[in-house]
Each structure stands twice: as C-alpha cells, then as structure tokens.
C-alpha cells in the first residue's frame, strides 16, 4: 500500500513538466463511432475532461458510422457506397442526422456527469457545438452523384476560438452546413484534419482500434517522420487503418507539429501518451531540422572533434581514434548541416540484461534544446529492441541531468562484473540506472 502511494506521487511529479508544456495548447481529439460503443469510452471522456481542467484547449471530433449503419438497417434502406464513401440520399441523411445527434448528446451527457462517485465530481465543464463547420457537396464523381455527402469547405475559426477562450470544450460532429441551408454528411476524419489545420493546432490525437502505427513485422513505431511513414504506406508495410493514416499524414504535412495515434480500447492511453516520457502509441512529425541516426565510419572525425573539449576538461574518458573506429556501431549522432552536434554510445551487456549509456555529448552552441533527451529516447528504444531491461551510466559532473531524465543513484554493485573490474576508483564516477 505504501509502495502504491509512493508510485502515485512519483508519477504525478514526473507529469508536471508535461502539464506545464500542454497548458494553453490546442489539441484536436478524433474518434470514430466504434470508440463510442466500446466499454472504455466513458474513461476516455473523463480523461478529456481532465485535459480541459488542466488548461488544454480541447476540440473533440466524433464519428458515427456504425450508428448510421444501424439506423439505415432499421429503416430497411439500402446502403450505397462508391469507393468506400457513403452516398447520402435524403432518406440516409435523416439517419445521419439522427445518429450524429444521438452521439453528440451521449458525449455531452458524459462530459456533464458530476456524481460524487465519478471522476467528474465537482467539475463544471461547458460543451459547445453548432454550425461551426461549413460544407460543400462532394458532387458527381465518375458519373456517380454523392448527393448530400460533402467535404469541409471552411472551419469557423473565430467561433471555435471564442468558445475555447471561454474555457469550453468544442464538440464537432460529422456534419456540415452550407450557405444555401443544406446539411451534408461528412467524414469525421476530414472534419478533424481540417479543424487541426485551420486552428493551427499543436496536436491532432487520433483514437484507433490499434495501439498505434505498426509495421508489417508487428513492431509499434513510436516516433516516425511523415515522409518515412508515407513511404511505408506506399510499400504496404503499415497495418493501421487507412483513414487514420490519412488524417495523421495530411495534418502534419499541412503544418500541425505533432499527430498521435493511440488506442480507444486501452484505459488511460490518452493520459499516458501526453504525460509520460515513453507514451503509449505512435507520434508522427515532419522532418527534424536535425537528423538523428546511427553513426557510420565517416562520422569518426566529427565525433572526435565534438568530444575533444569534454575529454580535455575531464568530463569524458579519452577515446582514441582507433577505439572509436572499432566501436562506431555503438554510437548515435545528431547531425545539423553536415556537422555532428550531439552523440552517445550504447554498450550492451546482454548476459546481465543491461546496457551502458556512455560518451553523451552535445556541442556547447547547441545545448538546452532537448537534443540529449532525443538521443536518450532513441537509446531506450534500441535497448528495448535488444531485450535490455535497464541502462546504467557512469558520470562525474552531469549527475543532475541524468536525475532529471529519471535515472536513480546506484552503487558499483549495480554494474555488470566486467564493468566492475574496469571501474576507475581514482575517477570516482557516480553510478545511475534507468529501467527501460
């Protein structure tokens, strides 16, 4: 019981930097009708309400496809599709309005819940919706008239921002309205993507029935750049839904800094993705201005130049060119305009289930911009893939940075046997460990 209490306090403290970072930011949250019917959906709504209470500007975009299908079936209407897009005739449009209205009411009711035994107890959350999406007809394509199926023409940026500035959650349905007074059935992916772009959102977060984006080998891609993802999609190497992938890539290509894909089935996935270092799903971003990659033999000179001042000051143990050439496969570098500005090495001790993080260095002109954190994230990914369960580091002057990254103090006994034998007592380095 005491342990659980301590873990809760530790988790809360570790989330504080993320709480501060997300405050005042605009997040677009997108989920389909499948998520609404899942037993975990009330938990998602409670987590969305928590984001709102923490000062995040939240826009929720919901779908209603299964709910529309149910109403179409009940009215014995023949559902018609062309290239996966629903043809919305007048009868089907009534089903769309009925389903979207019902889902909207359900979401609003859950966000309003304030019973003493609920996570929302004592909260007063306002939910605003309305004619905030202007639509246009999809028209006739390939000889097929899509009737009241439409596309987003314009997002009412001013109207949405007014509601967000008042502290309200904005709820957008998969419907749009035209200046001629018509109602159009829209895809919620289109609404979410265009809203994220128009509002210059800081994040688009997509709930999927997958835990994230997986490649053909079943590996979760935790962080991936948009061009790389698009190439994998083109090659057929991705298993996540096409509509989800389209929303992620389109929004990032149009300037949304980060797009996330998480599971609607996993309790707490939203909070874990936003308030922990490792997250739980996948993050898509545009090209980094600086490239993080594995080092090659051509990088030896650049690494030596980078670490030389730190070796001379005693911060790093000296490495010869020959040693560096032999160990270059253990190194990771960040390159900016052809110059190596940061590096680190990961030495595996698989028989002990651990690995050493060493030679962590950042050029003095490029410190303070989370480059060390980027390298550490990559090191942890590589360690996990190698079956390593903890990382250790030996340091003399940068203990505070490692503590800030979640490392904990340890003694020499935590080192693998071969490392204990090589420990330099004169240097008296401090030992820190980090679970992977």
Helices and strands as residue ranges (DSSP letters): H 2-22, E 26-31, H 33-36, H 41-53, E 57-62, H 65-74, E 81-82, E 85-86, H 90-112, E 127-128, E 133-137, E 140-141, E 144-145, E 150-155, H 157-165, E 169-172, E 175-177, E 183-185, H 188-198, E 203-208, E 223-225, H 226-234, H 242-253, E 258-263, H 269-275, E 282-285, E 291-294, G 297-299, H 300-312, H 321-327, G 328-330, E 331-336, E 339-349, G 350-352, E 354-362, G 364-366, H 371-385, E 390-395, H 399-404, E 408-410, G 412-414, H 417-422, E 430-435
